[in-house]
Amino acid sequence: MAPAETATVYQRIVTAFNKHPRKVFRVRDLHEHLGLPTDEPSINVTRSRLGRLIRQGFLGQPGRGRCQKRT
């Protein structure tokens, strides 16, 4: 995936959490919400992206496999 495409996917993820700040997303639900492929390799890439957003403090992890915007 090209860097511009990666930035676009990150922006779509961040936008989804900004639009739904109280919603807790599972990775597969987030993919369905964004219209992204739900095959296992795509899901794993998004897990990595969400992990990075958690480490940066943008997202919290209220439970195993779940992410929510930090308030």
matplotlib code that plots the C-alpha trace (Angstrom):
import matplotlib.pyplot as plt

x = [0.0, 1.3, 2.0, -0.8, -3.3, -2.0, -2.6, -6.1, -7.0, -5.6, -7.7, -10.8, -10.2, -9.6, -12.7, -14.8, -13.7, -14.2, -17.7, -18.6, -16.5, -18.4, -18.7, -16.5, -15.4, -14.1, -11.7, -14.2, -17.0, -14.8, -13.9, -17.6, -18.4, -15.7, -16.5, -13.0, -12.3, -12.9, -10.3, -7.9, -4.7, -6.6, -8.0, -4.4, -3.1, -5.9, -5.1, -1.5, -2.8, -5.1, -2.3, -0.2, -3.2, -3.5, 0.2, 0.0, -2.9, -5.6, -7.5, -8.2, -8.8, -11.8, -11.6, -9.7, -10.1, -12.0, -11.1, -12.7, -11.6, -10.0, -11.9]
y = [0.0, 3.4, 6.0, 8.2, 5.3, 4.5, 8.1, 8.0, 4.8, 6.3, 9.4, 7.4, 5.5, 8.7, 10.3, 7.3, 7.5, 11.3, 11.0, 8.3, 9.2, 7.0, 4.0, 1.0, -0.6, -4.2, -4.3, -6.2, -3.8, -0.9, -2.5, -3.0, 0.6, 1.9, -0.4, -2.0, -5.6, -8.1, -10.7, -11.7, -9.9, -6.6, -7.0, -7.6, -4.5, -2.5, -4.1, -2.8, 0.7, 0.7, -0.4, 2.6, 4.9, 3.4, 3.9, 7.5, 8.0, 8.8, 5.6, 3.6, -0.1, -0.7, -4.5, -7.1, -6.5, -3.3, 0.4, 3.7, 7.3, 8.6, 11.5]
z = [0.0, -0.9, 1.8, 0.6, 0.8, 4.3, 5.4, 3.9, 5.9, 9.1, 8.5, 7.9, 11.2, 13.1, 11.6, 12.5, 16.2, 16.1, 14.8, 17.3, 20.4, 22.9, 20.6, 21.3, 18.1, 17.4, 14.5, 12.3, 13.1, 12.3, 8.9, 8.1, 9.2, 6.9, 4.0, 4.2, 3.3, 6.2, 5.2, 7.9, 6.5, 6.2, 9.8, 11.1, 9.4, 11.1, 14.5, 14.1, 13.2, 16.2, 18.4, 17.2, 18.0, 21.4, 22.1, 21.0, 23.4, 20.9, 21.6, 24.8, 25.0, 27.3, 26.7, 24.8, 21.1, 21.6, 21.0, 21.9, 21.6, 24.7, 26.2]

ax = plt.figure().add_subplot(projection="3d")
ax.plot(x, y, z, "-o")
ax.set_aspect("equal")
plt.show()
